[in-house]
């Protein structure tokens, strides 16, 4: 996403409730487990989904955890 909408998101913050980094990291393992099991983690944790969409650092943590779980399942 780029342009005016990205600028507005940065200035105004995410729409909806935002869990913040601390809560997101507390439940990230559960969130990822639900995602990988095909359940809607965003529906179960809407505040975390909102935060992950807005926070690049937490989004990277989520991506790394997904990759780690997938590698573990393969090995």
TORVEX-493466 format. One record per residue: x, y, z of N, C-alpha, C in turn; chain. Coordinates in pm, 1 decimal. Layout:
   n_east  n_north     n_up  ca_east ca_north    ca_up   c_east  c_north     c_up chain
        X        Y        Z        X        Y        Z        X        Y        Z     A
...
***
This chain:
   n_east  n_north     n_up  ca_east ca_north    ca_up   c_east  c_north     c_up chain
     85.2   -116.8      0.0      0.0      0.0      0.0     90.0    123.4      0.0     A
     57.9    219.3    -84.5    134.6    341.7    -86.1     41.7    456.1   -122.4     A
     96.8    572.6   -117.5     18.9    688.4   -155.0    -59.6    745.9    -38.6     A
   -166.5    818.6    -69.1   -243.1    890.1     33.1   -302.1    799.7    141.4     A
   -348.2    681.2    104.3   -407.9    592.9    205.4   -303.3    547.2    306.4     A
   -183.5    515.2    259.4    -74.8    474.6    349.6    -37.8    589.8    441.4     A
    -30.1    709.9    387.8      2.3    827.2    468.4   -104.0    849.7    575.8     A
   -231.1    838.3    539.4   -338.9    852.8    637.5   -330.8    747.1    746.6     A
   -302.3    621.7    709.3   -291.4    515.1    807.8   -178.6    544.6    905.6     A
    -67.5    595.9    853.8     46.0    628.5    941.6     13.2    742.1   1036.7     A
    -56.1    841.7    985.8    -88.8    958.3   1068.0   -198.6    926.4   1169.0     A
   -303.8    858.9   1122.8   -420.1    834.3   1208.1   -411.3    705.3   1287.8     A
   -323.3    616.3   1248.9   -315.2    486.4   1314.8   -416.4    391.9   1254.7     A
   -416.7    268.8   1302.3   -506.6    168.6   1245.7   -651.5    193.9   1284.3     A
   -741.0    149.0   1198.1   -883.3    156.6   1229.3   -917.8     41.5   1323.2     A
  -1000.4     66.6   1419.7  -1040.7    -38.2   1513.1   -948.7    -45.8   1633.3     A
   -979.5   -139.7   1720.7   -899.0   -158.1   1840.6   -763.9   -216.6   1804.0     A
   -660.6   -166.6   1868.0   -523.9   -211.7   1842.7   -470.2   -271.8   1972.2     A
   -425.8   -397.0   1965.5   -377.6   -467.1   2084.4   -248.2   -408.6   2138.1     A
   -170.9   -344.5   2054.0    -39.7   -296.6   2094.9     61.5   -410.8   2089.9     A
    187.9   -373.7   2095.5    295.5   -472.4   2082.0    295.0   -574.8   2195.6     A
    277.3   -530.3   2317.8    287.8   -622.0   2431.3    183.1   -732.8   2425.4     A
     56.7   -696.0   2407.8    -48.7   -798.7   2401.0    -30.2   -886.5   2277.7     A
      6.8   -827.0   2166.0     26.1   -904.4   2044.0    131.3  -1012.4   2065.7     A
    243.0   -975.6   2126.1    349.7  -1073.2   2148.7    308.1  -1179.0   2250.5     A
    219.6  -1143.8   2343.6    171.7  -1240.9   2442.4     90.2  -1353.0   2378.4     A
     15.6  -1320.8   2273.7    -74.4  -1420.3   2212.8    -32.9  -1460.2   2071.5     A
     83.5  -1414.7   2026.5    123.9  -1438.7   1888.8    133.1  -1587.1   1855.7     A
    180.9  -1667.8   1949.3    190.6  -1811.9   1922.2     52.1  -1872.4   1898.5     A
    -46.0  -1832.4   1978.5   -183.1  -1881.5   1960.4   -240.8  -1832.2   1828.0     A
   -216.2  -1706.9   1797.8   -264.3  -1647.3   1673.4   -212.6  -1726.3   1553.6     A
    -82.5  -1751.9   1552.8    -21.0  -1825.3   1441.8    -72.4  -1968.8   1436.1     A
    -89.4  -2033.5   1550.7   -144.0  -2169.8   1551.7   -281.4  -2173.9   1486.3     A
   -366.5  -2076.7   1518.8   -499.9  -2070.3   1457.7   -489.2  -2048.3   1307.2     A
   -402.9  -1956.2   1267.1   -384.5  -1930.2   1124.1   -343.2  -2056.0   1049.4     A
   -242.9  -2124.4   1100.8   -190.1  -2242.3   1032.1   -287.2  -2359.6   1035.0     A
   -379.5  -2358.5   1129.6   -481.5  -2463.5   1136.1   -601.6  -2431.0   1046.6     A
   -597.0  -2315.1    979.8   -704.7  -2277.9    889.5   -820.8  -2206.8    955.7     A
   -804.0  -2172.7   1083.5   -907.9  -2096.5   1153.5   -880.6  -1947.2   1135.6     A
   -983.3  -1867.8   1149.2   -967.9  -1723.9   1131.7   -912.6  -1659.8   1258.4     A
   -780.4  -1647.9   1261.7   -716.3  -1584.5   1376.8   -761.6  -1439.7   1390.3     A
   -783.6  -1374.1   1277.9   -827.3  -1234.3   1281.4   -964.7  -1219.9   1345.6     A
  -1051.7  -1318.6   1327.2  -1183.6  -1313.9   1390.0  -1173.2  -1341.6   1539.7     A
  -1080.5  -1429.8   1576.7  -1062.3  -1462.1   1718.1   -988.4  -1352.6   1793.6     A
   -896.8  -1285.5   1725.6   -814.4  -1180.6   1785.9   -816.0  -1055.9   1696.5     A
   -929.7   -988.9   1685.7   -936.9   -874.6   1593.9   -841.4   -760.9   1631.9     A
   -818.5   -740.4   1761.5   -727.4   -634.4   1803.5   -583.2   -667.2   1765.1     A
   -547.7   -794.2   1768.2   -413.7   -837.1   1728.4   -399.2   -825.8   1577.1     A
   -500.3   -865.5   1502.6   -495.9   -853.6   1356.8   -478.5   -708.2   1314.8     A
   -548.7   -618.7   1382.3   -535.1   -476.0   1354.0   -393.0   -430.1   1380.5     A
   -337.3   -474.8   1491.9   -200.8   -434.3   1526.1   -100.3   -490.9   1426.4     A
   -115.5   -616.7   1388.8    -21.8   -677.4   1294.4    -23.9   -605.3   1159.5     A
   -138.9   -555.2   1120.4   -149.6   -482.4    993.8    -80.5   -346.8    999.9     A
    -64.9   -293.2   1120.1    -11.1   -158.1   1134.7    132.3   -153.1   1185.7     A
    181.8   -261.3   1242.7    313.5   -259.7   1306.9    409.9   -350.3   1230.4     A
    501.7   -291.7   1155.8    595.0   -373.3   1077.8    678.9   -468.1   1163.8     A
    719.6   -425.5   1281.8    802.0   -510.7   1367.8    725.0   -635.2   1412.4     A
    603.3   -617.6   1458.6    522.8   -732.8   1501.3    484.8   -819.3   1382.3     A
    461.8   -756.2   1267.6    433.3   -832.2   1146.4    550.8   -920.9   1107.8     A
    671.5   -870.1   1123.2    790.8   -950.4   1095.3    804.2  -1064.0   1195.6     A
    772.2  -1037.9   1322.1    774.9  -1144.0   1423.7    675.3  -1253.8   1387.4     A
    556.8  -1215.0   1342.7    455.4  -1312.6   1302.0    505.3  -1396.4   1185.0     A
    561.6  -1329.6   1084.8    612.2  -1401.2    967.6    722.6  -1500.0   1006.3     A
    811.9  -1457.9   1094.7    921.0  -1545.1   1138.9    866.6  -1664.8   1215.7     A
    766.5  -1642.8   1299.4    708.2  -1752.2   1376.1    637.3  -1851.6   1283.9     A
    567.6  -1801.5   1184.2    502.8  -1889.6   1086.4    607.9  -1976.2   1018.4     A
    716.2  -1914.3    975.9    822.8  -1988.8    908.5    884.9  -2092.6   1002.0     A
    906.8  -2055.5   1125.8    964.9  -2148.0   1223.5    874.2  -2268.5   1245.9     A
    745.5  -2244.7   1260.8    650.5  -2354.9   1282.5    646.3  -2445.1   1159.8     A
    646.6  -2386.7   1043.2    644.9  -2467.3    919.2    770.7  -2552.3    907.7     A
    885.2  -2495.3    940.4   1011.0  -2570.8    935.7   1009.8  -2684.3   1036.8     A
    957.2  -2657.3   1154.0    949.0  -2759.6   1258.8    859.2  -2874.4   1214.4     A
    748.9  -2840.8   1147.7    657.1  -2944.2   1100.8    718.4  -3029.1    990.3     A
    808.7  -2971.9    913.4    873.3  -3044.8    804.6    983.4  -3137.0    857.6     A
   1043.3  -3098.8    968.3   1157.1  -3175.8   1019.9   1116.4  -3278.0   1114.8     A
***
